Amino acid sequence: MTPRRSIQKYKLTLFDKYGPDAGNILQAFSHGLLAFGLSIPLFMVAAYKLVDDKVLKAGWWPVLWVVACTLASGCLATLAGLVSSGFAGAAWKHLMVSGASTPYVPQFSMQDAMVKQGRIDEALASFEAIILERPEEIDPRVKAGELYVRQGNHQRALELFRYVQGMPSIDVGNDISVSYKLIDLYDGPLADRGRAIVELRRLIDRHPDSGAAAHAREALATLKQEHIKLD
């Protein structure tokens, strides 16, 4: 077995923490900056008018008031952008998850790009950081497990897949998918056909009427015969 590699500490980015919602957050802040920028000329005109009318004899408080209003307009624009983008994002996710359309699946485009560039260690470090930050999520563990298989770190992949298998939030699709990944590990690089047989039986017991169970029964019969021959 390949020993587990130590993963360097990875600092979560905005896109790691919020996924596609990070774009909405950045857009909201850009709206706030835009409002602040547009307010600056108004501030300059108002300040000039105050000086021209010699209102400053009463003190600097009118100018400070204009500055405060300028800052407040920028903050309010940012807040409005965050609220509107939050409602839009929540509504979109609800629509995706409700079954009215394709189910919502978290995207890991940044990590996928790292893998395509050959930066697999960085992608793994990113996934490990997400796992620590959001331990209740299934997808980062599955994606990381798949990468560990590619890296030859089968023990860490096994840990991740088995953890996912025991998570209360796991759905049928993920349960079947992770079961097949475990079977491939046991029957392949880990060379433990006894455990592969156990996983096949578990898959059949948990989802007896599924198409996966039918394939699992065929694979189970084949593995049993090969296992007997080896014994």
C-alpha positions as CSV (number, residue, x, y, z in Angstrom):
1,M,0.0,0.0,0.0
2,T,1.2,3.5,-0.7
3,P,1.7,5.6,2.5
4,R,-0.5,8.6,2.8
5,R,1.2,11.8,1.6
6,S,1.3,14.8,3.8
7,I,-0.8,17.6,2.4
8,Q,0.6,21.1,2.6
9,K,-1.6,23.7,4.3
10,Y,-3.9,25.3,1.7
11,K,-5.6,28.6,2.3
12,L,-9.2,28.6,1.2
13,T,-10.1,31.1,-1.5
14,L,-13.5,32.8,-1.9
15,F,-14.4,30.3,-4.6
16,D,-13.4,27.4,-2.4
17,K,-15.7,28.6,0.4
18,Y,-18.7,29.8,-1.7
19,G,-18.4,28.1,-5.1
20,P,-20.5,29.7,-7.8
21,D,-21.9,32.2,-5.2
22,A,-18.5,33.8,-5.0
23,G,-19.2,35.5,-8.3
24,N,-22.4,37.0,-6.8
25,I,-20.5,38.3,-3.8
26,L,-17.8,40.0,-6.0
27,Q,-20.5,41.5,-8.2
28,A,-22.2,43.0,-5.2
29,F,-19.0,44.6,-4.0
30,S,-18.4,45.9,-7.4
31,H,-21.8,47.6,-7.3
32,G,-20.9,49.2,-4.0
33,L,-17.6,50.5,-5.4
34,L,-19.4,51.8,-8.5
35,A,-21.9,53.7,-6.3
36,F,-19.1,55.1,-4.2
37,G,-17.2,56.2,-7.3
38,L,-20.3,57.9,-8.8
39,S,-20.8,59.7,-5.4
40,I,-17.4,61.2,-5.5
41,P,-18.2,63.9,-8.1
42,L,-21.4,64.8,-6.2
43,F,-19.3,65.1,-3.1
44,M,-16.8,67.4,-4.9
45,V,-19.6,69.6,-6.2
46,A,-21.3,69.8,-2.9
47,A,-18.0,70.6,-1.1
48,Y,-17.2,73.4,-3.6
49,K,-20.7,74.8,-3.1
50,L,-20.3,74.8,0.6
51,V,-17.0,76.6,0.4
52,D,-18.4,79.0,-2.2
53,D,-21.3,79.9,-0.1
54,K,-19.1,80.4,2.9
55,V,-21.1,77.8,4.8
56,L,-17.9,76.6,6.3
57,K,-18.0,79.4,8.8
58,A,-20.2,77.2,10.8
59,G,-17.5,74.5,10.9
60,W,-16.5,71.4,8.9
61,W,-19.5,69.4,9.8
62,P,-21.3,70.0,6.5
63,V,-18.4,68.5,4.6
64,L,-18.1,65.6,7.0
65,W,-21.9,65.0,6.5
66,V,-21.4,64.8,2.7
67,V,-18.5,62.3,3.1
68,A,-20.6,60.2,5.5
69,C,-23.5,60.1,3.0
70,T,-21.1,59.1,0.2
71,L,-19.8,56.2,2.2
72,A,-23.2,55.2,3.2
73,S,-24.4,55.1,-0.4
74,G,-21.6,52.7,-1.3
75,C,-22.3,50.5,1.7
76,L,-26.0,50.4,0.9
77,A,-25.4,49.5,-2.7
78,T,-23.1,46.7,-1.6
79,L,-25.6,45.4,0.9
80,A,-28.4,45.5,-1.7
81,G,-26.3,43.6,-4.1
82,L,-25.5,40.9,-1.6
83,V,-29.1,40.5,-0.5
84,S,-30.4,40.4,-4.1
85,S,-27.7,38.0,-5.2
86,G,-28.3,35.8,-2.1
87,F,-32.1,35.6,-2.8
88,A,-31.4,34.8,-6.4
89,G,-28.9,32.1,-5.6
90,A,-31.1,30.6,-2.9
91,A,-34.1,30.5,-5.3
92,W,-31.9,29.0,-8.1
93,K,-30.6,26.3,-5.7
94,H,-34.1,25.5,-4.4
95,L,-35.3,25.1,-8.0
96,M,-32.4,22.8,-8.8
97,V,-32.8,20.6,-5.7
98,S,-36.6,20.5,-5.7
99,G,-36.6,18.3,-8.8
100,A,-38.1,20.9,-11.1
101,S,-34.9,20.8,-13.0
102,T,-31.5,19.0,-12.9
103,P,-30.3,18.5,-9.3
104,Y,-27.8,21.1,-8.1
105,V,-24.3,19.7,-8.0
106,P,-21.4,21.7,-6.5
107,Q,-18.8,22.7,-9.1
108,F,-15.1,22.6,-8.5
109,S,-13.9,24.3,-11.7
110,M,-10.8,25.7,-10.0
111,Q,-9.6,22.2,-8.8
112,D,-10.5,20.7,-12.2
113,A,-8.4,23.3,-13.9
114,M,-5.5,22.5,-11.6
115,V,-5.8,18.8,-12.5
116,K,-5.8,19.6,-16.2
117,Q,-2.6,21.6,-15.7
118,G,-1.0,18.7,-13.9
119,R,-1.1,20.4,-10.5
120,I,-2.7,17.5,-8.8
121,D,-1.0,18.0,-5.4
122,E,-2.4,21.6,-5.3
123,A,-5.9,20.3,-6.2
124,L,-5.7,17.7,-3.4
125,A,-4.5,20.3,-0.9
126,S,-7.5,22.4,-2.0
127,F,-10.0,19.5,-1.5
128,E,-8.5,18.6,1.9
129,A,-8.9,22.2,3.0
130,I,-12.6,22.2,1.8
131,I,-13.1,18.9,3.6
132,L,-11.9,20.4,6.9
133,E,-14.0,23.6,6.3
134,R,-17.2,21.7,5.3
135,P,-17.0,18.2,6.7
136,E,-20.7,17.6,6.0
137,E,-20.3,17.7,2.2
138,I,-19.9,14.6,0.2
139,D,-18.6,15.8,-3.2
140,P,-15.2,17.1,-2.0
141,R,-14.4,13.8,-0.4
142,V,-15.4,11.8,-3.6
143,K,-13.5,14.1,-5.9
144,A,-10.4,13.9,-3.6
145,G,-10.7,10.1,-3.4
146,E,-10.7,9.9,-7.2
147,L,-7.6,12.0,-7.4
148,Y,-5.9,9.9,-4.7
149,V,-6.6,6.8,-6.7
150,R,-4.9,8.4,-9.7
151,Q,-1.9,9.3,-7.4
152,G,-1.6,5.8,-6.2
153,N,-2.5,6.7,-2.6
154,H,-5.1,4.0,-2.3
155,Q,-5.3,4.0,1.4
156,R,-6.4,7.6,1.6
157,A,-8.9,7.0,-1.2
158,L,-10.2,4.1,0.8
159,E,-10.6,6.2,3.9
160,L,-12.5,8.9,2.0
161,F,-14.9,6.6,0.2
162,R,-15.7,4.6,3.4
163,Y,-16.4,7.8,5.3
164,V,-18.7,9.0,2.5
165,Q,-20.5,5.6,2.6
166,G,-21.3,6.1,6.3
167,M,-22.5,9.8,6.0
168,P,-26.2,10.2,6.9
169,S,-26.8,12.6,4.1
170,I,-25.7,10.3,1.3
171,D,-28.2,9.7,-1.4
172,V,-28.8,6.6,-3.5
173,G,-26.7,7.8,-6.5
174,N,-23.7,8.6,-4.4
175,D,-24.0,5.4,-2.3
176,I,-24.0,3.2,-5.5
177,S,-21.2,5.2,-7.1
178,V,-19.0,5.1,-4.0
179,S,-19.7,1.4,-3.5
180,Y,-18.4,0.7,-7.0
181,K,-15.3,2.8,-6.3
182,L,-14.6,0.7,-3.2
183,I,-15.2,-2.6,-5.1
184,D,-12.7,-1.4,-7.8
185,L,-10.1,-0.6,-5.1
186,Y,-10.5,-3.9,-3.3
187,D,-10.6,-6.0,-6.4
188,G,-7.7,-4.0,-8.0
189,P,-4.8,-2.3,-6.3
190,L,-5.7,-3.4,-2.7
191,A,-5.9,-7.0,-3.9
192,D,-8.6,-7.9,-1.3
193,R,-11.3,-9.8,-3.1
194,G,-12.9,-10.9,0.1
195,R,-13.7,-7.2,0.9
196,A,-14.8,-6.7,-2.7
197,I,-17.4,-9.5,-2.3
198,V,-18.6,-7.9,1.0
199,E,-19.1,-4.6,-0.8
200,L,-21.0,-6.3,-3.6
201,R,-23.3,-8.0,-1.1
202,R,-23.8,-4.7,0.7
203,L,-24.8,-3.0,-2.6
204,I,-27.3,-5.7,-3.4
205,D,-28.8,-5.6,0.1
206,R,-29.2,-1.8,0.2
207,H,-30.5,-1.4,-3.4
208,P,-32.0,-4.7,-4.4
209,D,-34.3,-3.4,-7.1
210,S,-31.8,-1.2,-8.8
211,G,-30.0,-1.8,-12.1
212,A,-26.7,-1.6,-10.1
213,A,-27.8,-4.6,-8.0
214,A,-28.4,-6.7,-11.1
215,H,-24.8,-6.0,-12.3
216,A,-23.6,-6.5,-8.8
217,R,-25.1,-10.0,-8.7
218,E,-23.3,-10.9,-11.9
219,A,-20.0,-9.5,-10.6
220,L,-20.5,-11.3,-7.3
221,A,-21.0,-14.7,-9.0
222,T,-17.8,-14.1,-11.0
223,L,-15.8,-13.0,-8.1
224,K,-16.9,-16.0,-6.0
225,Q,-15.8,-18.4,-8.6
226,E,-12.4,-16.7,-9.0
227,H,-12.0,-16.5,-5.2
228,I,-12.7,-20.3,-4.9
229,K,-10.2,-21.1,-7.6
230,L,-7.5,-19.0,-5.8
231,D,-8.2,-20.8,-2.5
